[in-house]
């Protein structure tokens, strides 16, 4: 059964209330229901097995039974939730049970998590170029912001117009409610609609495009707001362009800096409300342009 977080006859009620209130804040607010559900499941399992308290054998048996029904990645999540709840509710640190963590690592051997599909830049450009604005204009704006800032679903939903500062040729956007609880700021510059996007509901597209462009570990971590190196390293490892560069280096085909071509934008039509003499001082509106690919020799 669930035990009181703090119980002592010698401690005044108001002190106990304050202490328990502080402990309850240790559980992440966004996923509190999931944590509490897992703790309830564990308490019900103990009642069914007619066991009390917490020790390494009890936790091992519980995790072992759970491993027969769920994947390795889910097993680690349940373990993490239970570890936090037992620390708060029963003042027990199950991370000391090294045999349990060894069992979890063993169950992870050979496991390959499924990766969400990542659209190519061409896929993204096709969507923004062909989808009619009358139906998809708002979605396109959300998509561009989502990829430019590497935003999660919750971060996009939490935004308001107050989080967007218009500085003329650049928008400065502040993400108010991030997963890591650290305020993050990104920009969308004039012309950034060439950064096409559709998969904003997965952070993978934004991070993958950045990795493909040659961003290093520190840039990726700042972009995604990640604390851990391992998450950002995963995008670099999965980058096809990065693998091509490594292959060419191994085969002695020159450095990465001279293996790719360059491109230039050729403006074929401009419009202006100024005369020919004034046109140099005016901001031209480009109505037609093309990108010419020039491979390096």
Kinemage of the C-alpha trace (Angstrom):
@kinemage 1
@onewidth
@group {chain A} dominant
@subgroup {mainchain}
@vectorlist {calphas} color= white
{ca unk a 1} P 0.000 0.000 0.000
{ca unk a 2} L 1.032 3.621 -0.523
{ca unk a 3} L 2.877 5.008 2.463
{ca unk a 4} L 2.835 8.591 3.743
{ca unk a 5} L 5.742 10.652 2.460
{ca unk a 6} L 6.620 11.954 5.909
{ca unk a 7} L 5.131 10.670 9.161
{ca unk a 8} L 6.169 11.690 12.644
{ca unk a 9} L 4.080 12.298 15.745
{ca unk a 10} L 6.588 14.917 16.877
{ca unk a 11} L 6.285 17.046 13.737
{ca unk a 12} L 3.481 19.655 13.621
{ca unk a 13} L 0.795 19.206 10.975
{ca unk a 14} L 1.674 22.424 9.137
{ca unk a 15} L 5.315 21.314 8.822
{ca unk a 16} L 4.262 17.898 7.512
{ca unk a 17} L 1.930 19.556 5.015
{ca unk a 18} L 4.664 21.856 3.733
{ca unk a 19} L 7.180 18.998 3.479
{ca unk a 20} L 4.772 16.744 1.580
{ca unk a 21} L 3.849 19.612 -0.726
{ca unk a 22} L 7.525 20.175 -1.529
{ca unk a 23} L 8.070 16.468 -2.209
{ca unk a 24} L 5.122 16.329 -4.602
{ca unk a 25} L 6.821 18.943 -6.790
{ca unk a 26} L 9.733 16.592 -7.434
{ca unk a 27} L 7.540 14.652 -9.869
{ca unk a 28} L 7.512 16.259 -13.353
{ca unk a 29} L 4.207 18.123 -13.674
{ca unk a 30} L 3.770 17.298 -17.365
{ca unk a 31} L 3.947 13.538 -16.792
{ca unk a 32} L 2.723 13.347 -13.203
{ca unk a 33} L -0.280 11.164 -14.071
{ca unk a 34} L 1.965 8.564 -15.728
{ca unk a 35} L 4.246 8.437 -12.687
{ca unk a 36} L 1.339 8.050 -10.292
{ca unk a 37} L -0.253 5.361 -12.463
{ca unk a 38} L 2.939 3.289 -12.440
{ca unk a 39} L 3.218 3.589 -8.661
{ca unk a 40} L -0.404 2.461 -8.256
{ca unk a 41} L 0.300 -0.518 -10.538
{ca unk a 42} L 3.281 -1.464 -8.370
{ca unk a 43} L 1.252 -1.172 -5.151
{ca unk a 44} L -1.500 -3.356 -6.622
{ca unk a 45} L 1.097 -5.899 -7.747
{ca unk a 46} L 2.526 -6.036 -4.196
{ca unk a 47} L -0.935 -6.620 -2.744
{ca unk a 48} L -1.583 -9.383 -5.244
{ca unk a 49} L 1.746 -11.055 -4.424
{ca unk a 50} L 1.209 -10.452 -0.692
{ca unk a 51} L 4.558 -8.743 -0.199
{ca unk a 52} L 5.443 -5.610 1.722
{ca unk a 53} L 8.121 -2.978 1.496
{ca unk a 54} L 10.786 -2.686 -1.186
{ca unk a 55} L 13.992 -4.646 -1.740
{ca unk a 56} L 16.066 -5.776 -4.703
{ca unk a 57} L 14.259 -9.125 -5.056
{ca unk a 58} L 10.804 -7.518 -5.106
{ca unk a 59} L 11.820 -4.943 -7.714
{ca unk a 60} L 13.580 -7.614 -9.794
{ca unk a 61} L 10.461 -9.801 -9.812
{ca unk a 62} L 8.221 -6.860 -10.723
{ca unk a 63} L 10.462 -5.682 -13.572
{ca unk a 64} L 10.961 -9.250 -14.822
{ca unk a 65} L 7.211 -9.836 -15.080
{ca unk a 66} L 6.775 -6.505 -16.839
{ca unk a 67} L 9.535 -7.337 -19.338
{ca unk a 68} L 7.394 -10.178 -20.694
{ca unk a 69} L 4.741 -7.702 -21.834
{ca unk a 70} L 6.559 -4.535 -22.888
{ca unk a 71} L 9.517 -3.487 -25.040
{ca unk a 72} L 12.925 -2.672 -23.619
{ca unk a 73} L 12.506 1.083 -24.106
{ca unk a 74} L 9.185 1.050 -22.250
{ca unk a 75} L 10.711 -1.059 -19.484
{ca unk a 76} L 13.315 1.623 -18.805
{ca unk a 77} L 10.563 4.266 -18.684
{ca unk a 78} L 8.536 2.299 -16.145
{ca unk a 79} L 11.655 1.730 -14.055
{ca unk a 80} L 12.466 5.447 -14.085
{ca unk a 81} L 8.917 6.371 -13.069
{ca unk a 82} L 8.869 3.823 -10.273
{ca unk a 83} L 12.304 4.920 -9.030
{ca unk a 84} L 11.152 8.511 -8.675
{ca unk a 85} L 7.837 7.604 -7.017
{ca unk a 86} L 9.389 5.205 -4.500
{ca unk a 87} L 11.931 7.857 -3.591
{ca unk a 88} L 9.165 10.377 -2.910
{ca unk a 89} L 6.507 8.093 -1.419
{ca unk a 90} L 8.579 5.562 0.511
{ca unk a 91} L 12.035 7.135 0.762
{ca unk a 92} L 13.618 4.172 -1.046
{ca unk a 93} L 16.349 4.511 -3.681
{ca unk a 94} L 16.052 1.540 -6.044
{ca unk a 95} L 18.977 2.777 -8.154
{ca unk a 96} L 21.140 1.028 -5.525
{ca unk a 97} L 19.801 -2.316 -6.755
{ca unk a 98} L 22.566 -2.962 -9.283
{ca unk a 99} L 21.253 -6.386 -10.281
{ca unk a 100} L 18.043 -4.717 -11.466
{ca unk a 101} L 19.890 -2.233 -13.686
{ca unk a 102} L 22.074 -5.077 -14.995
{ca unk a 103} L 18.902 -6.964 -15.925
{ca unk a 104} L 17.518 -3.901 -17.723
{ca unk a 105} L 20.739 -3.495 -19.710
{ca unk a 106} L 20.641 -7.174 -20.644
{ca unk a 107} L 17.070 -6.813 -21.945
{ca unk a 108} L 18.227 -3.868 -24.076
{ca unk a 109} L 20.905 -5.915 -25.848
{ca unk a 110} L 20.190 -6.041 -29.574
{ca unk a 111} L 17.103 -3.865 -29.282
{ca unk a 112} L 16.676 -1.390 -32.137
{ca unk a 113} L 14.058 1.297 -31.520
{ca unk a 114} L 11.814 2.288 -34.402
{ca unk a 115} L 12.670 5.634 -35.930
{ca unk a 116} L 10.007 7.989 -37.188
{ca unk a 117} L 10.181 8.797 -40.879
{ca unk a 118} L 12.172 11.901 -41.751
{ca unk a 119} L 11.106 13.789 -44.852
{ca unk a 120} L 13.761 14.979 -47.287
{ca unk a 121} L 14.221 18.638 -48.132
{ca unk a 122} L 12.625 17.904 -51.509
{ca unk a 123} L 9.536 16.444 -49.810
{ca unk a 124} L 9.204 19.523 -47.651
{ca unk a 125} L 9.658 21.939 -50.547
{ca unk a 126} L 7.005 20.102 -52.545
{ca unk a 127} L 4.447 20.517 -49.774
{ca unk a 128} L 4.964 24.260 -49.341
{ca unk a 129} L 5.122 24.844 -53.084
{ca unk a 130} L 2.053 22.832 -54.075
{ca unk a 131} L -0.348 22.915 -51.112
{ca unk a 132} L -2.916 25.712 -51.717
{ca unk a 133} L -2.486 28.684 -49.378
{ca unk a 134} L -6.233 29.120 -49.040
{ca unk a 135} L -6.343 25.871 -47.067
{ca unk a 136} L -2.830 25.498 -45.663
{ca unk a 137} L -1.380 28.989 -45.107
{ca unk a 138} L -1.647 28.850 -41.311
{ca unk a 139} L -0.238 25.332 -41.268
{ca unk a 140} L 2.694 26.424 -43.423
{ca unk a 141} L 3.529 29.202 -40.969
{ca unk a 142} L 3.384 26.773 -38.068
{ca unk a 143} L 5.555 24.307 -39.979
{ca unk a 144} L 8.249 26.851 -40.781
{ca unk a 145} L 8.358 28.009 -37.169
{ca unk a 146} L 8.380 24.441 -35.927
{ca unk a 147} L 11.379 23.419 -37.991
{ca unk a 148} L 13.270 26.699 -37.577
{ca unk a 149} L 13.058 26.337 -33.809
{ca unk a 150} L 13.065 22.548 -33.527
{ca unk a 151} L 9.810 22.829 -31.581
{ca unk a 152} L 7.874 20.037 -29.930
{ca unk a 153} L 4.073 19.804 -30.053
{ca unk a 154} L 3.625 21.223 -26.575
{ca unk a 155} L 6.014 24.090 -27.275
{ca unk a 156} L 4.073 25.140 -30.373
{ca unk a 157} L 0.738 24.946 -28.555
{ca unk a 158} L 2.052 27.066 -25.667
{ca unk a 159} L 3.145 29.901 -27.971
{ca unk a 160} L 1.187 33.116 -28.449
{ca unk a 161} L 1.721 36.263 -30.512
{ca unk a 162} L 3.389 37.770 -27.440
{ca unk a 163} L 6.253 35.318 -27.950
{ca unk a 164} L 7.038 36.727 -31.419
{ca unk a 165} L 9.026 39.930 -31.841
{ca unk a 166} L 8.982 41.442 -35.328
{ca unk a 167} L 12.237 43.260 -36.097
{ca unk a 168} L 11.523 43.928 -39.749
{ca unk a 169} L 13.686 41.447 -41.634
{ca unk a 170} L 13.816 38.959 -38.792
{ca unk a 171} L 11.353 37.416 -36.349
{ca unk a 172} L 12.708 36.657 -32.878
{ca unk a 173} L 10.667 33.890 -31.271
{ca unk a 174} L 10.842 32.861 -27.629
{ca unk a 175} L 9.719 29.363 -26.641
{ca unk a 176} L 8.140 29.931 -23.218
{ca unk a 177} L 7.506 26.399 -21.985
{ca unk a 178} L 10.244 23.977 -23.013
{ca unk a 179} L 10.669 20.343 -22.053
{ca unk a 180} L 13.934 21.155 -20.288
{ca unk a 181} L 12.429 24.174 -18.477
{ca unk a 182} L 14.991 26.485 -20.057
{ca unk a 183} L 13.798 29.395 -22.179
{ca unk a 184} L 14.907 28.985 -25.785
{ca unk a 185} L 15.064 31.663 -28.471
{ca unk a 186} L 15.310 31.211 -32.237
{ca unk a 187} L 14.923 33.414 -35.297
{ca unk a 188} L 13.190 33.240 -38.658
{ca unk a 189} L 14.950 35.558 -41.097
{ca unk a 190} L 13.499 37.176 -44.188
{ca unk a 191} L 13.467 34.516 -46.860
{ca unk a 192} L 13.517 31.611 -44.409
{ca unk a 193} L 10.558 30.057 -46.177
{ca unk a 194} L 13.151 28.273 -48.300
{ca unk a 195} L 13.644 26.092 -45.226
{ca unk a 196} L 10.713 23.817 -46.022
{ca unk a 197} L 9.021 21.756 -43.355
{ca unk a 198} L 6.203 19.335 -42.719
{ca unk a 199} L 7.228 17.029 -39.901
{ca unk a 200} L 7.156 19.553 -37.031
{ca unk a 201} L 5.247 17.154 -34.872
{ca unk a 202} L 8.492 15.188 -34.720
{ca unk a 203} L 11.665 17.060 -33.800
{ca unk a 204} L 13.595 14.633 -35.999
{ca unk a 205} L 13.137 16.555 -39.274
{ca unk a 206} L 14.503 19.820 -37.921
{ca unk a 207} L 17.493 18.198 -36.220
{ca unk a 208} L 18.184 15.944 -39.211
{ca unk a 209} L 18.195 18.870 -41.655
{ca unk a 210} L 20.607 20.699 -39.359
{ca unk a 211} L 22.884 17.663 -39.093
{ca unk a 212} L 22.805 17.216 -42.876
{ca unk a 213} L 23.940 20.835 -43.200
{ca unk a 214} L 27.065 19.979 -41.197
{ca unk a 215} L 26.150 21.296 -37.742
{ca unk a 216} L 28.379 20.061 -34.935
{ca unk a 217} L 27.348 18.613 -31.570
{ca unk a 218} L 27.196 21.909 -29.667
{ca unk a 219} L 25.031 23.569 -32.345
{ca unk a 220} L 22.580 20.654 -32.371
{ca unk a 221} L 22.309 20.665 -28.566
{ca unk a 222} L 21.542 24.381 -28.475
{ca unk a 223} L 19.009 24.042 -31.297
{ca unk a 224} L 17.076 21.219 -29.654
{ca unk a 225} L 17.549 22.339 -26.068
{ca unk a 226} L 18.993 18.948 -25.083
{ca unk a 227} L 21.145 18.442 -21.997
{ca unk a 228} L 22.479 15.064 -23.102
{ca unk a 229} L 25.164 14.628 -25.773
{ca unk a 230} L 23.777 11.222 -26.756
{ca unk a 231} L 20.560 12.583 -28.306
{ca unk a 232} L 22.365 15.093 -30.507
{ca unk a 233} L 25.069 12.555 -31.388
{ca unk a 234} L 22.356 10.259 -32.735
{ca unk a 235} L 21.389 12.797 -35.415
{ca unk a 236} L 25.014 13.254 -36.481
{ca unk a 237} L 25.523 9.489 -36.714
{ca unk a 238} L 22.345 9.086 -38.793
{ca unk a 239} L 23.239 11.888 -41.208
{ca unk a 240} L 23.620 10.380 -44.689
{ca unk a 241} L 25.658 13.342 -45.872
{ca unk a 242} L 27.993 12.894 -42.913
{ca unk a 243} L 28.472 9.230 -43.815
{ca unk a 244} L 29.245 10.183 -47.424
{ca unk a 245} L 31.908 12.639 -46.274
{ca unk a 246} L 33.493 9.999 -44.029
{ca unk a 247} L 33.484 7.490 -46.894
{ca unk a 248} L 35.175 9.941 -49.249
{ca unk a 249} L 37.824 10.740 -46.651
{ca unk a 250} L 38.559 7.036 -46.177
{ca unk a 251} L 38.833 6.511 -49.939
{ca unk a 252} L 41.112 9.527 -50.293
{ca unk a 253} L 38.797 11.571 -52.465
{ca unk a 254} L 39.676 14.855 -50.818
{ca unk a 255} L 38.315 16.712 -47.852
{ca unk a 256} L 34.658 17.387 -47.252
{ca unk a 257} L 35.136 21.048 -48.095
{ca unk a 258} L 35.811 20.387 -51.774
{ca unk a 259} L 33.537 17.436 -52.433
{ca unk a 260} L 30.359 19.445 -52.763
{ca unk a 261} L 29.245 21.998 -55.269
{ca unk a 262} L 27.895 25.471 -54.771
{ca unk a 263} L 24.716 27.186 -55.815
{ca unk a 264} L 23.691 30.706 -56.692
{ca unk a 265} L 20.296 32.370 -56.901
{ca unk a 266} L 19.581 34.060 -60.219
{ca unk a 267} L 16.823 36.678 -60.062
{ca unk a 268} L 14.932 36.736 -63.322
{ca unk a 269} L 12.252 39.249 -62.404
{ca unk a 270} L 11.913 42.010 -59.812
{ca unk a 271} L 9.248 44.571 -59.056
{ca unk a 272} L 9.623 48.004 -57.497
{ca unk a 273} L 7.531 51.101 -56.974
{ca unk a 274} L 10.582 53.326 -57.621
{ca unk a 275} L 12.056 54.771 -60.798
{ca unk a 276} L 15.236 53.418 -62.356
{ca unk a 277} L 17.284 56.138 -60.611
{ca unk a 278} L 15.838 55.267 -57.211
{ca unk a 279} L 15.827 51.508 -57.545
{ca unk a 280} L 19.199 50.958 -55.828
{ca unk a 281} L 17.880 52.456 -52.600
{ca unk a 282} L 14.692 50.431 -52.558
{ca unk a 283} L 13.971 46.966 -51.233
{ca unk a 284} L 13.250 44.902 -54.313
{ca unk a 285} L 10.471 42.356 -54.349
{ca unk a 286} L 11.595 39.215 -56.144
{ca unk a 287} L 8.781 37.720 -58.182
{ca unk a 288} L 10.763 35.051 -59.978
{ca unk a 289} L 14.052 33.342 -59.290
{ca unk a 290} L 15.836 30.072 -59.884
{ca unk a 291} L 18.590 28.182 -58.106
{ca unk a 292} L 21.464 27.087 -60.331
{ca unk a 293} L 23.640 24.226 -59.107
{ca unk a 294} L 27.311 24.607 -60.004
{ca unk a 295} L 29.381 21.505 -59.211
{ca unk a 296} L 32.937 22.167 -58.158
{ca unk a 297} L 35.722 20.991 -60.417
